[in-house]
Amino acid sequence: MRHSKSTIRRFASFHKPIPPQSSPLKKRSKNLTGDPDPNVSASSPGSYAKMTASRANLRATGWKDEDFSKPVITVGSPWSNALPCNFHVRELADQVCASIEKHGGKAFVCGTPVISDGMTNGSDGMKYSLISREIIADCIETFHEGYMADAMITLGGCDKSTPAALMPIPRVDGIGVTLYAGTAMPGRCEGCSNGKGGEGLDAGVLMEAIGSYGVGRMSQEELDRLERYALPGSGTCSAMFTANTMSSAIEALGMSIPGSSSRPALYSSSETVDESVRCLFLCMERNIKARDIMTVEAFENAATMVYALGGSTNAYLHLLALARECDLQDQFDIDKFHNVGQNVPLIGNLSPHGPYHMSDLHDLGGVPVAMRELLQAGLLHGDALTVTGQTIEENVVQYFDPINNERKKEKYEMEREKKELNIENDVRNTTGGVIYSTSEPLSLPGNHLTVLRGSLATESAILKLSGKDIPHFEGPANVFDDEFSAYEAVTSGKITKGEVLVIRNEGPKGSPGMPEMLSPGAALVGAGLGKHVALVTDGRFSGASHGIMVGHVTPEAAEGPEKSMLSLVENGDVIRIDAKKRTLDLKVDETTLKERKKVWKYKGKEKILRGVFKKYVNSVSSAHLGSVTY
């Protein structure tokens, strides 16, 4: 068979005698695409010859000769069209990939599952929510390590996907940046109110409305209006619920760029994407790894931000889990988290305890506005390193620098002046009610999240006050062995003022999965009982939860009577919550408890464990340690 000269030339072009020289940023991925170093033996792992098949596979996906010299970047993308929080993440991942290409890299996209707390609350689906944090992190780690990528940029959205996106980066001590997919705008409808002095609606308003409807305080027509207008589009819950809590904490931790954690999903993301990718490449150039940034001081900064903005109780689970990924669990534990927070005033006037939303904060400058207040008060480690290659303090100074950022400064000053005119109290704060000053805070230190211990929680429990001054609460227990029966009791008017609503068997092992108790908690508020009934549970709360809420009780009830006093509580037992003394106690004498232990039987629903549930129960730690699976 004879070939034309053009055919021969085309055939010959496939065989370059000299492999392309790699970028100096391409280190690990040489093992995937082949090391062009002629001194590497052909039989060695990752040699150019040995990885011929790998390159053939990549060519089949569209790779060209020049692509093999570029660093490979993992893009962790928890996208789904099932929920608004992450609905836009696919498009965001495409933008990230394009920016990586522009900066001289090649992107590998890793998709992951994602579970919506807002959609699954009050259902069996919620059992998978916290579990999904581990699965998302494992997915990204497996993908990144399997393809031997050089760095990663991971995208966060709904509650668990935000900390999950960060977890694999320090786990492998890799080079990486996280990028928040963005918050939603608050909903609006004529005549609607959020009940906190503002018009912006959010998921918390919806959940409380369900409780109001259940006890006859709201009509079906009013409930329907809220359903249609409360959530106007893509983005995570618009308030300081868990997703925005964690995005803010991660920015304070130094693992995302300044101002990115408050960006609404509907705003343009191009500038944020390009800057995040630029910082990723800078970290690659300087070999700045996750654990260089995620130090004990960085975690203290993150905890400070949680307390300052009135963040979610879930932050305890997630920051403890992240500290474990950095092997810092002995240096940043639940008590260290608590102790940091007790020095921090509440300065964020954000829903669920206030009228404002994350978009309001973003329009004033975002989390750096709060950082500036905290830095001036000496409450942040300003010298902590970040993914920008600069410190926290340097980032804040540059962010508001009148030369480099005149537009942001002008907007900040304009909004401050405008909003200060509407202040109806004596507090002169920097942002007209959105962020208070540390000298005249919304609430003094010690009135937000508090770690409790006592006979009912020998390990720990978390009390959420969100600025309320409630020194103690004491009342008879009304005990339920699952969330659903408790919710039915609230909505049917079977809970009375002065009681302590106890919900047990909802911990990491007991449920399994440690679901949120938002449904019964919000129902209490909606029924007008939020100030008059305490809720105590071994489950967890949503960031939307507020009232007298004690969650994360450990040891959980599933541990049985030898470990968990919660398993022995009966109707009518007196429970005392003391915020000042940091105690949670069951007022029952030892003799009675011993007798109960002898006849104790599990009263919850029997569970058949298989699949993910079985794996999770066999490996998950106590909420006291962050509910991590090791």
GUPAVO-367058 format. One line per 10 residues: number of its first residue (from 0); for each residue x, y, z of C-alpha. Coordinates in Angstrom, 1 decimal, m for minus. Layout:
GUPAVO-367058
NUM	X:Y:Z  ...
END
This chain:
GUPAVO-367058
0	0.0:0.0:0.0  1.3:3.4:m1.0  0.8:6.5:1.1  0.6:10.1:m0.1  3.3:12.5:1.2  0.6:14.3:3.2  m0.4:11.1:4.9  3.2:10.3:5.8  3.7:13.8:7.2  0.5:13.5:9.2
10	1.6:10.1:10.6  5.1:11.3:11.4  3.7:14.3:13.4  2.4:11.8:16.0  6.0:10.8:16.9  7.9:13.6:18.4  11.4:12.4:19.4  11.6:14.8:22.4  8.8:14.8:25.0  7.6:18.3:26.0
20	9.3:19.9:29.0  7.0:20.3:32.0  6.0:23.5:33.7  7.9:23.9:37.1  4.4:23.8:38.7  3.8:20.4:37.3  5.1:18.0:40.0  2.7:15.2:41.0  0.9:15.0:37.7  4.1:13.9:35.9
30	3.2:10.5:37.3  0.0:10.6:35.3  1.1:12.1:32.0  4.7:10.8:32.1  7.9:12.4:33.3  9.9:13.8:30.3  13.2:13.6:32.2  15.4:11.4:30.0  17.2:10.1:33.1  14.0:8.4:34.3
40	14.1:4.7:33.4  11.4:3.5:31.1  10.4:0.9:33.7  10.1:3.4:36.5  6.7:4.5:37.9  5.5:7.5:36.0  8.1:7.3:33.2  7.2:8.8:29.9  7.1:5.5:28.1  5.1:3.8:30.9
50	2.4:6.4:30.8  1.7:6.2:27.1  m1.7:4.6:27.7  m2.6:7.4:30.1  m1.8:10.0:27.5  m3.8:8.1:24.9  m6.8:8.3:27.2  m6.3:12.0:27.7  m6.0:12.6:24.0  m9.3:10.9:23.6
60	m10.8:13.6:25.9  m9.3:16.4:23.7  m5.9:16.9:25.1  m3.2:18.3:22.7  0.6:17.9:22.8  1.1:21.1:24.7  m1.4:20.1:27.4  0.9:17.4:28.8  3.4:19.9:30.1  0.7:21.8:32.2
70	m0.1:21.3:35.9  m3.3:19.4:36.6  m5.8:21.0:38.9  m8.7:19.1:40.6  m12.0:21.1:40.6  m14.2:19.7:43.3  m17.8:20.4:42.2  m20.7:19.3:44.4  m23.4:20.2:41.8  m27.0:19.0:41.5
80	m30.1:20.4:39.9  m32.1:19.1:42.9  m31.5:22.1:45.1  m31.0:25.9:44.7  m27.9:26.0:46.9  m25.8:24.2:44.4  m27.9:24.5:41.3  m25.4:27.0:39.8  m22.2:25.1:40.8  m21.9:23.4:37.4
90	m21.7:26.8:35.7  m19.3:28.0:38.3  m17.1:24.9:37.8  m17.0:25.7:34.1  m15.8:29.2:34.9  m13.1:27.9:37.2  m12.0:25.4:34.5  m11.7:28.2:31.9  m9.7:30.4:34.3  m7.4:27.5:35.1
100	m6.8:27.1:31.3  m6.1:30.8:31.1  m3.5:30.6:33.8  m1.7:27.7:32.1  m3.2:24.6:33.8  m5.5:21.7:33.0  m8.7:21.1:35.0  m10.1:17.8:36.1  m13.7:18.1:37.4  m14.8:15.9:40.3
110	m18.5:15.7:40.8  m19.9:14.8:44.2  m23.4:14.2:45.7  m24.9:16.9:47.8  m27.9:16.8:50.2  m30.1:19.8:50.9  m30.9:20.4:54.5  m33.7:22.8:53.6  m35.4:20.1:51.6  m34.9:17.1:53.8
120	m35.5:18.7:57.2  m38.2:16.8:59.1  m37.8:13.7:56.9  m35.7:10.5:56.9  m33.6:12.1:54.1  m32.1:14.4:56.7  m30.2:11.4:58.2  m28.0:11.6:55.1  m27.1:15.2:55.4  m24.1:15.1:57.9
130	m23.1:11.8:56.4  m22.7:13.5:53.1  m20.0:15.7:54.5  m17.7:12.7:54.8  m18.7:11.3:51.4  m18.1:14.6:49.6  m14.6:14.9:51.2  m13.8:11.3:50.4  m14.9:11.7:46.8  m12.7:14.7:46.3
140	m9.7:13.1:48.1  m10.1:9.9:46.1  m10.3:11.7:42.8  m7.4:14.1:43.5  m5.1:11.4:44.7  m6.1:8.9:42.1  m5.2:11.3:39.3  m2.2:12.6:41.1  m3.2:16.2:40.5  m0.9:19.1:41.5
150	m3.4:21.3:43.4  m7.1:21.6:43.9  m9.8:24.3:44.0  m13.0:23.1:45.6  m16.5:24.6:45.5  m18.8:24.8:48.5  m22.6:25.4:48.6  m25.2:23.9:50.8  m24.4:23.3:54.5  m22.2:20.2:54.5
160	m20.7:20.7:51.0  m18.9:23.9:52.2  m16.7:22.3:55.0  m16.6:19.1:53.0  m15.0:20.9:50.1  m12.2:22.1:52.4  m11.6:18.8:54.3  m9.6:17.0:51.7  m7.1:19.8:51.1  m5.5:19.6:54.6
170	m6.1:15.9:54.8  m3.5:15.3:52.1  m1.7:18.5:53.0  m2.1:19.7:49.5  m2.1:23.0:47.8  m5.6:24.3:47.4  m8.2:27.1:47.6  m11.9:26.9:48.4  m14.5:29.0:46.6  m18.0:29.6:48.0
180	m20.7:29.2:45.4  m22.6:32.1:46.8  m25.6:33.0:49.1  m29.1:33.5:47.9  m30.9:36.8:48.0  m33.6:37.1:50.7  m37.2:36.7:49.5  m39.7:39.6:49.3  m43.4:39.8:49.1  m45.9:42.6:49.7
190	m47.1:42.7:53.3  m44.7:39.9:54.4  m42.4:40.3:57.4  m39.6:38.2:58.8  m40.8:38.9:62.3  m37.4:40.5:63.3  m38.0:44.0:62.0  m37.1:43.4:58.4  m38.7:42.4:55.2  m36.2:39.8:53.9
200	m37.5:36.3:54.0  m35.5:33.1:54.3  m35.8:29.4:55.0  m36.0:29.9:58.7  m39.1:32.1:58.3  m40.7:29.2:56.3  m40.0:26.6:59.0  m41.4:28.8:61.7  m44.4:29.5:59.6  m45.1:25.8:59.4
210	m45.2:25.8:63.2  m47.6:28.8:63.2  m49.9:27.1:60.7  m49.9:23.9:62.8  m51.3:25.7:65.9  m53.7:27.8:63.9  m51.8:31.1:64.0  m51.4:31.2:60.2  m53.7:30.4:57.3  m53.0:28.0:54.4
220	m53.2:31.0:52.1  m50.4:32.9:54.1  m48.3:29.8:54.2  m48.7:29.4:50.4  m47.5:33.0:49.8  m44.4:32.4:51.8  m43.7:29.2:49.9  m43.8:31.1:46.6  m41.8:34.1:47.6  m39.3:33.2:50.4
230	m36.6:31.7:48.1  m36.2:33.7:44.9  m33.4:31.8:43.2  m30.0:30.1:43.4  m27.7:30.3:46.3  m27.5:29.0:49.8  m29.8:30.1:52.6  m29.6:33.9:52.7  m29.1:34.2:56.5  m26.3:33.4:58.9
240	m27.3:29.7:58.8  m24.7:26.9:58.5  m23.6:27.5:54.9  m22.8:31.2:55.4  m21.4:30.5:58.9  m18.9:28.2:57.4  m18.1:30.3:54.3  m17.3:33.2:56.7  m15.3:30.9:59.0  m13.2:29.6:56.1
250	m12.4:33.1:54.9  m11.2:33.9:58.4  m9.3:30.6:58.4  m7.4:32.0:55.3  m8.5:29.3:52.8  m10.6:31.6:50.6  m10.0:35.0:49.1  m11.2:38.2:50.9  m14.8:39.1:50.3  m15.7:35.9:48.6
260	m17.7:34.3:51.4  m20.6:36.7:51.2  m21.0:37.0:47.5  m24.6:36.4:46.4  m25.0:33.7:43.8  m26.8:36.1:41.4  m23.9:38.5:41.4  m21.1:38.1:38.8  m18.5:35.5:39.8  m15.9:36.2:37.1
270	m13.7:38.5:39.3  m13.9:36.1:42.3  m13.1:33.1:40.2  m10.1:34.7:38.5  m8.7:35.9:41.7  m9.2:32.5:43.4  m7.4:30.8:40.6  m4.6:33.4:40.6  m4.1:32.8:44.3  m4.0:29.0:43.7
280	m1.2:29.4:41.2  0.6:31.7:43.6  0.4:29.1:46.3  1.8:26.5:43.8  4.7:28.9:42.9  5.5:29.4:46.6  4.7:25.9:47.7  2.2:27.2:50.3  0.3:24.1:51.5  m2.9:23.9:53.4
290	m1.3:23.2:56.8  1.0:26.2:56.4  m2.2:28.2:56.5  m4.5:26.1:58.7  m2.7:26.6:62.0  m4.1:26.8:65.5  m4.1:30.6:65.2  m6.1:30.3:62.0  m8.7:28.1:63.7  m8.9:30.6:66.5
300	m9.7:33.3:63.9  m12.4:31.1:62.4  m14.0:30.5:65.8  m13.8:34.2:66.5  m15.7:34.9:63.2  m18.4:32.3:64.1  m19.1:34.0:67.4  m18.9:37.6:66.1  m21.4:36.9:63.3  m23.8:34.8:65.4
310	m23.0:31.6:63.5  m24.5:28.1:63.6  m24.0:25.5:66.3  m22.9:23.2:63.3  m19.7:25.2:63.2  m18.5:23.2:66.2  m18.9:20.0:64.3  m17.2:21.3:61.2  m14.3:23.2:62.6  m13.5:20.3:64.9
320	m13.6:18.0:61.9  m11.3:20.4:59.9  m8.9:20.5:62.9  m8.8:16.7:62.8  m7.9:16.8:59.1  m4.9:19.0:60.1  m3.9:16.7:63.0  m4.6:19.6:65.4  m7.4:17.9:67.3  m5.4:18.0:70.5
330	m4.6:21.7:70.1  m8.0:22.9:68.9  m10.7:20.9:70.7  m14.2:21.8:71.8  m13.0:23.6:74.9  m10.5:25.7:72.9  m13.3:26.7:70.5  m15.5:27.7:73.5  m12.8:29.6:75.3  m12.0:31.7:72.2
340	m15.6:32.5:71.7  m16.3:33.7:75.2  m14.0:36.7:74.5  m15.9:37.7:71.4  m18.9:40.0:71.3  m21.8:39.4:68.9  m21.5:42.2:66.3  m23.4:40.6:63.3  m27.1:41.6:63.3  m28.0:38.9:60.9
350	m30.9:36.4:60.6  m32.0:34.2:62.4  m31.5:36.5:65.4  m31.5:39.8:63.5  m33.3:41.4:60.4  m30.4:41.4:57.9  m29.0:38.9:55.5  m25.7:37.9:53.9  m26.3:40.1:50.8  m26.7:43.1:53.1
360	m23.2:42.4:54.6  m21.8:41.8:51.1  m23.0:45.2:49.8  m21.1:46.9:52.6  m17.9:45.0:51.9  m18.5:41.5:53.2  m16.6:39.6:55.9  m13.6:42.0:55.7  m15.8:44.6:57.4  m16.2:42.4:60.4
370	m12.6:41.5:60.2  m11.6:45.1:60.4  m13.7:45.6:63.5  m12.2:42.5:65.1  m8.6:43.4:64.2  m9.0:46.8:65.7  m10.2:45.2:68.9  m7.2:42.8:69.0  m9.5:39.7:68.6  m7.9:38.3:65.4
380	m4.4:37.0:64.7  m3.6:39.5:62.0  m0.3:37.7:61.2  m2.0:34.5:60.1  m1.1:33.4:56.5  m3.8:33.1:53.8  m4.1:31.8:50.3  m3.3:35.2:48.9  0.2:34.8:50.2  m0.4:37.7:52.6
390	m1.6:37.8:56.1  m5.1:38.4:57.4  m4.2:42.0:58.3  m2.5:42.7:55.0  m5.6:41.4:53.2  m7.9:43.7:55.1  m5.7:46.8:54.7  m5.5:46.1:50.9  m9.2:45.4:50.6  m10.1:48.8:51.9
400	m7.1:50.7:50.5  m8.3:53.9:48.9  m5.8:53.6:46.1  m6.2:49.9:45.2  m9.9:49.6:46.0  m11.5:53.1:45.7  m14.8:51.7:44.5  m15.3:49.4:47.4  m14.3:52.1:49.9  m16.7:54.6:48.4
410	m19.6:52.2:48.4  m18.8:51.2:51.9  m18.8:54.8:53.1  m22.0:55.6:51.2  m23.9:52.7:52.5  m22.7:53.4:56.0  m23.9:57.0:55.9  m27.2:56.0:54.4  m28.0:53.3:56.9  m26.8:55.3:60.0
420	m29.7:57.7:59.3  m32.1:54.9:60.0  m30.7:53.8:63.3  m33.4:53.9:66.0  m31.1:53.1:69.0  m28.1:54.7:70.6  m25.6:52.3:69.2  m23.3:54.1:66.7  m22.1:51.3:64.6  m20.1:51.2:61.4
430	m22.7:49.7:59.0  m26.0:51.1:60.1  m27.2:48.0:61.9  m25.7:45.2:59.9  m22.3:45.0:61.7  m22.0:46.6:65.2  m18.7:47.9:66.6  m16.9:45.7:69.2  m17.1:48.6:71.7  m20.9:48.8:71.4
440	m21.8:45.3:70.3  m25.2:43.8:69.7  m24.5:41.5:72.6  m21.6:41.1:75.1  m19.3:38.1:75.0  m20.8:34.9:76.5  m24.3:35.3:75.0  m24.1:33.2:71.9  m22.7:29.6:71.8  m21.7:27.9:75.0
450	m20.4:24.5:75.8  m22.3:22.9:78.7  m21.4:20.0:80.9  m23.1:18.2:83.7  m24.9:15.0:84.8  m26.9:15.1:81.5  m23.9:15.8:79.3  m20.7:14.3:80.8  m18.8:15.0:77.6  m20.4:18.1:76.3
460	m23.5:19.9:74.9  m23.9:23.1:72.9  m26.3:25.9:74.0  m27.3:28.5:71.4  m28.4:31.8:72.8  m27.7:34.2:69.8  m27.5:37.2:72.0  m30.3:36.4:74.4  m29.5:36.9:78.1  m31.0:33.7:79.6
470	m29.0:32.8:82.7  m30.9:29.6:83.5  m33.9:27.6:82.6  m35.4:24.8:84.7  m38.5:22.7:84.1  m40.0:19.2:83.8  m39.0:17.0:80.9  m41.4:16.0:78.2  m39.5:13.1:76.5  m39.7:11.9:72.9
480	m37.6:9.1:71.4  m37.6:10.5:67.9  m38.0:13.8:66.1  m41.3:13.0:64.4  m43.3:12.3:67.5  m41.9:15.4:69.1  m42.9:17.5:66.1  m46.4:16.1:66.2  m46.7:17.0:69.9  m45.6:20.6:69.2
490	m47.9:21.2:66.3  m50.9:19.6:68.1  m50.5:21.8:71.1  m49.3:19.1:73.5  m46.2:21.1:74.7  m46.8:23.6:77.4  m44.9:26.6:78.7  m42.2:25.9:81.3  m41.3:22.4:79.9  m38.1:21.0:78.6
500	m38.7:19.2:75.3  m36.3:16.3:75.2  m35.6:14.6:71.8  m33.2:11.7:71.9  m31.9:8.9:69.7  m31.0:11.5:67.1  m27.2:11.5:67.5  m24.6:10.3:64.9  m25.1:6.7:65.9  m28.6:6.8:67.1
510	m30.4:8.3:64.2  m28.1:7.5:62.4  m26.6:10.6:60.9  m27.4:13.2:63.6  m30.2:15.1:61.7  m31.1:18.7:62.4  m34.0:19.3:64.9  m35.0:22.4:62.9  m38.6:21.2:62.4  m39.6:20.8:66.0
520	m37.4:23.8:67.1  m39.0:26.1:64.5  m42.4:24.7:65.3  m41.9:25.8:68.9  m41.0:29.4:67.8  m43.9:29.4:65.4  m46.3:28.3:68.1  m45.1:31.2:70.3  m43.2:28.9:72.7  m39.6:29.9:71.7
530	m39.1:31.9:74.9  m41.0:29.5:77.2  m39.8:26.0:76.3  m36.3:24.7:76.2  m35.2:22.0:73.7  m32.6:19.4:74.7  m31.4:16.8:72.2  m28.5:14.6:71.1  m29.3:15.7:67.5  m28.0:19.0:66.1
540	m29.6:22.2:65.0  m29.8:24.2:61.8  m28.2:27.6:61.7  m31.8:28.8:61.4  m32.6:27.5:64.9  m33.0:30.0:67.7  m34.7:29.9:71.1  m33.4:28.0:74.2  m31.7:25.3:72.3  m29.3:22.7:73.7
550	m28.0:20.2:71.1  m25.0:17.8:70.6  m25.6:16.2:74.0  m22.9:13.6:74.5  m22.6:10.8:75.2  m25.7:10.3:73.0  m28.7:8.2:74.0  m27.7:5.4:71.7  m24.7:4.7:73.9  m27.1:3.3:76.5
560	m27.6:3.9:80.2  m24.1:3.0:81.3  m22.7:5.9:79.4  m25.6:8.3:78.6  m27.8:9.8:81.2  m30.0:11.1:78.4  m31.2:7.5:77.8  m32.6:7.4:81.4  m34.7:10.6:81.4  m38.4:10.2:82.0
570	m41.4:12.5:81.7  m41.6:14.9:84.7  m37.8:14.7:85.5  m36.5:18.2:86.3  m33.8:19.4:83.9  m31.8:22.6:84.7  m29.8:24.6:82.1  m27.5:27.2:83.5  m25.7:29.3:80.9  m23.6:31.2:83.5
580	m22.3:28.1:85.2  m22.2:26.2:81.9  m24.1:23.2:83.3  m26.8:20.8:82.0  m28.1:18.7:84.8  m30.8:16.1:85.5  m32.3:16.5:88.9  m32.9:12.9:89.7  m31.3:11.1:92.7  m28.7:8.3:92.2
590	m30.9:5.6:93.7  m33.7:6.2:91.2  m31.2:6.2:88.3  m29.7:2.9:89.4  m33.2:1.3:89.5  m33.9:2.7:86.0  m30.7:1.2:84.7  m31.7:m2.3:85.8  m35.0:m2.2:83.8  m33.9:0.0:80.9
600	m35.0:m1.0:77.5  m34.4:0.9:74.2  m37.6:2.8:73.4  m36.8:4.2:70.0  m37.6:2.8:66.6  m35.7:m0.3:65.7  m33.3:0.3:62.8  m32.0:m2.1:60.2  m28.5:m0.8:59.4  m27.1:m1.5:55.9
610	m25.0:0.3:53.3  m23.9:3.8:54.1  m25.6:3.8:57.5  m23.8:0.7:58.7  m20.4:2.0:57.6  m21.1:5.4:59.2  m22.3:4.0:62.6  m19.2:1.7:62.7  m16.8:4.5:62.2  m18.3:7.8:63.4
620	m17.0:9.6:66.5  m19.0:11.5:69.1  m20.3:14.9:68.3  m17.9:16.0:71.1  m15.1:15.3:68.6  m16.8:16.6:65.5  m18.6:13.4:64.3  m15.7:12.5:62.1  m15.3:9.1:60.5  m11.9:7.7:61.4
END
